[in-house]
Structure formats: C-alpha cells, structure tokens
Amino acid sequence: MKVRKVAGTCHDGTCPTVYVTDTGSVVVQGYAVSQADGLTLADGEQAVEIPADLLSNALEDIR
C-alpha cells in the first residue's frame, strides 16, 4: 500500500497526520486511545485521537 499525506502539522512524520492510500482508503496517525467512555474496540482495531481541525483540513483535500 502507498500513502499520500493530505493533512498534518509537522514535517518529520511524528505527529497526527491523515493520509489517503492508493486503494482509496484513509490512514490516520494519532495518539493511541485505549479506553474512553463509549469506545468499544474489536480484535485488531485501534483508536487514535487527532485534532478536529486536522480532520477538517484532510476532508478539504480529499474532496
């Protein structure tokens, strides 16, 4: 799979970032969330937290 960065706040790859893949999906890099009220993860799933404005910026680029 190849990814293309569509939104992020740093250039060294170590902060929350949103990518689109060459298969049409989205990959999100963020801070791990393992427990939160209302969050249930299935086997193999992971949750990450990113700033809301990062998601908004990514959506503008994807559209």
N, CA, C and O of each residue as an XYZ file, in Angstrom:
252
protein
N       0.855     -1.175      0.000
C       0.000      0.000      0.000
C       0.897      1.232      0.000
O       1.918      1.267      0.686
N       0.506      2.240     -0.774
C       1.197      3.520     -0.775
C       0.265      4.563     -0.181
O      -0.943      4.532     -0.413
N       0.837      5.492      0.590
C       0.042      6.562      1.191
C       0.543      7.912      0.711
O       1.708      8.089      0.356
N      -0.404      8.873      0.715
C      -0.089     10.262      0.379
C      -0.627     11.133      1.501
O      -1.809     11.057      1.838
N       0.225     11.952      2.075
C      -0.179     12.850      3.155
C      -1.136     13.904      2.622
O      -0.849     14.565      1.623
N      -2.290     14.062      3.301
C      -3.243     15.095      2.908
C      -3.395     16.177      3.967
O      -3.857     17.278      3.665
N      -3.012     15.876      5.204
C      -3.076     16.888      6.260
C      -2.172     16.462      7.404
O      -2.108     15.285      7.759
N      -1.482     17.425      7.970
C      -0.609     17.174      9.111
C       0.033     18.474      9.534
O       0.032     19.451      8.786
N       0.576     18.486     10.722
C       1.124     19.735     11.239
C       2.635     19.723     11.365
O       3.221     20.733     11.756
N       3.286     18.609     11.047
C       4.743     18.574     11.135
C       5.318     17.915      9.885
O       4.589     17.325      9.087
N       6.610     18.021      9.731
C       7.257     17.507      8.531
C       8.087     16.259      8.780
O       8.553     15.631      7.830
N       8.281     15.886     10.045
C       9.130     14.719     10.320
C       8.349     13.431     10.530
O       8.943     12.396     10.832
N       7.013     13.473     10.376
C       6.204     12.256     10.451
C       5.900     11.764     11.845
O       5.472     10.621     12.010
N       6.108     12.591     12.858
C       5.892     12.123     14.232
C       4.758     12.848     14.942
O       4.782     12.988     16.165
N       3.774     13.307     14.194
C       2.627     13.963     14.816
C       1.361     13.522     14.079
O       1.453     12.886     13.029
N       0.188     13.848     14.609
C      -1.043     13.440     13.948
C      -1.065     13.857     12.481
O      -0.782     15.003     12.132
N      -1.409     12.888     11.634
C      -1.390     13.090     10.196
C      -2.502     12.252      9.559
O      -2.837     11.179     10.061
N      -3.061     12.734      8.474
C      -4.059     11.986      7.718
C      -3.487     11.711      6.327
O      -2.936     12.599      5.677
N      -3.631     10.463      5.892
C      -3.131     10.031      4.585
C      -4.278      9.410      3.799
O      -5.230      8.898      4.387
N      -4.191      9.453      2.481
C      -5.052      8.645      1.630
C      -4.168      7.584      0.999
O      -2.978      7.803      0.768
N      -4.766      6.426      0.723
C      -3.997      5.321      0.164
C      -4.256      5.185     -1.333
O      -5.187      5.778     -1.880
N      -3.420      4.399     -1.970
C      -3.611      4.153     -3.398
C      -4.785      3.219     -3.658
O      -5.120      2.956     -4.813
N      -5.414      2.714     -2.600
C      -6.601      1.864     -2.753
C      -7.889      2.614     -2.419
O      -8.973      2.031     -2.430
N      -7.765      3.928     -2.117
C      -8.944      4.741     -1.854
C      -9.394      4.798     -0.408
O     -10.469      5.320     -0.114
N      -8.588      4.270      0.498
C      -8.947      4.344      1.917
C      -8.154      5.458      2.596
O      -7.329      6.115      1.961
N      -8.404      5.664      3.875
C      -7.753      6.711      4.662
C      -7.002      6.064      5.815
O      -7.516      5.156      6.468
N      -5.779      6.535      6.065
C      -4.983      6.097      7.209
C      -4.783      7.320      8.091
O      -4.427      8.394      7.607
N      -5.017      7.147      9.407
C      -4.882      8.241     10.363
C      -3.794      7.894     11.373
O      -3.825      6.832     11.994
N      -2.850      8.787     11.525
C      -1.793      8.651     12.525
C      -2.122      9.608     13.656
O      -2.317     10.801     13.423
N      -2.185      9.094     14.883
C      -2.513      9.950     16.016
C      -2.077      9.328     17.316
O      -1.300      8.373     17.331
N      -2.569      9.861     18.388
C      -2.216      9.392     19.726
C      -3.148      8.255     20.125
O      -4.368      8.385     20.026
N      -2.579      7.152     20.574
C      -3.349      5.951     20.903
C      -4.364      6.232     22.001
O      -4.066      6.900     22.991
N      -5.567      5.708     21.805
C      -6.635      5.776     22.797
C      -7.055      4.338     23.072
O      -7.535      3.646     22.174
N      -6.877      3.893     24.300
C      -7.243      2.507     24.605
C      -8.532      2.418     25.408
O      -9.231      1.406     25.357
N      -8.847      3.472     26.149
C     -10.069      3.470     26.938
C     -10.706      4.854     26.914
O     -10.043      5.865     27.147
N     -11.987      4.879     26.632
C     -12.767      6.111     26.688
C     -14.222      5.706     26.835
O     -14.650      4.698     26.272
N     -14.977      6.481     27.584
C     -16.401      6.178     27.742
C     -17.057      6.093     26.369
O     -16.934      7.014     25.562
N     -17.745      5.003     26.104
C     -18.450      4.812     24.849
C     -17.621      4.179     23.749
O     -18.133      3.959     22.651
N     -16.353      3.877     24.009
C     -15.478      3.288     22.997
C     -15.359      1.787     23.216
O     -14.967      1.340     24.295
N     -15.694      1.015     22.200
C     -15.543     -0.435     22.239
C     -14.765     -0.848     21.000
O     -15.196     -0.590     19.876
N     -13.626     -1.486     21.200
C     -12.786     -1.903     20.085
C     -12.851     -3.404     19.892
O     -12.792     -4.167     20.857
N     -12.973     -3.823     18.649
C     -12.950     -5.242     18.317
C     -11.498     -5.702     18.195
O     -10.591     -4.874     18.104
N     -11.278     -6.998     18.193
C      -9.942     -7.535     17.990
C      -9.371     -6.980     16.695
O     -10.040     -6.988     15.661
N      -8.157     -6.508     16.750
C      -7.496     -5.977     15.565
C      -7.737     -4.498     15.319
O      -7.096     -3.913     14.446
N      -8.643     -3.880     16.062
C      -8.914     -2.455     15.889
C      -8.073     -1.627     16.846
O      -7.722     -2.072     17.939
N      -7.761     -0.423     16.414
C      -7.077      0.548     17.257
C      -7.750      1.891     17.066
O      -8.238      2.192     15.976
N      -7.783      2.688     18.092
C      -8.351      4.034     18.006
C      -7.233      5.043     18.221
O      -6.351      4.842     19.056
N      -7.281      6.132     17.455
C      -6.314      7.203     17.627
C      -7.053      8.522     17.736
O      -8.155      8.680     17.210
N      -6.438      9.455     18.419
C      -7.011     10.785     18.607
C      -6.220     11.786     17.775
O      -4.989     11.796     17.789
N      -6.957     12.632     17.046
C      -6.333     13.702     16.272
C      -7.128     14.982     16.504
O      -8.298     14.920     16.884
N      -6.514     16.133     16.283
C      -7.256     17.392     16.415
C      -8.372     17.473     15.365
O      -8.185     17.035     14.230
N      -9.512     18.022     15.733
C     -10.651     18.127     14.823
C     -10.311     18.948     13.587
O     -10.777     18.629     12.494
N      -9.504     20.003     13.737
C      -9.172     20.825     12.569
C      -8.301     20.062     11.572
O      -8.331     20.361     10.379
N      -7.532     19.088     12.038
C      -6.742     18.258     11.139
C      -7.660     17.438     10.238
O      -7.411     17.310      9.040
N      -8.709     16.892     10.814
C      -9.681     16.113     10.026
C     -10.387     17.016      9.019
O     -10.603     16.618      7.875
N     -10.742     18.209      9.432
C     -11.395     19.161      8.540
C     -10.480     19.516      7.368
O     -10.930     19.561      6.223
N      -9.217     19.763      7.644
C      -8.252     20.076      6.579
C      -8.086     18.898      5.630
O      -7.987     19.089      4.418
N      -8.056     17.695      6.161
C      -7.916     16.498      5.328
C      -9.124     16.339      4.415
O      -8.973     16.011      3.238
N     -10.310     16.568      4.943
C     -11.518     16.439      4.128
C     -11.524     17.427      2.966
O     -11.973     17.095      1.868
N     -11.033     18.628      3.202
C     -10.957     19.621      2.122
C     -10.060     19.114      1.009
O     -10.381     19.289     -0.166
N      -8.935     18.485      1.355
C      -8.005     17.996      0.344
C      -8.544     16.776     -0.381
O      -8.337     16.634     -1.586
N      -9.230     15.895      0.331
C      -9.753     14.662     -0.256
C     -10.870     14.964     -1.242
O     -10.967     14.309     -2.280
N     -11.703     15.930     -0.943
C     -12.836     16.292     -1.821
C     -12.304     16.917     -3.044
O     -13.073     17.301     -3.926
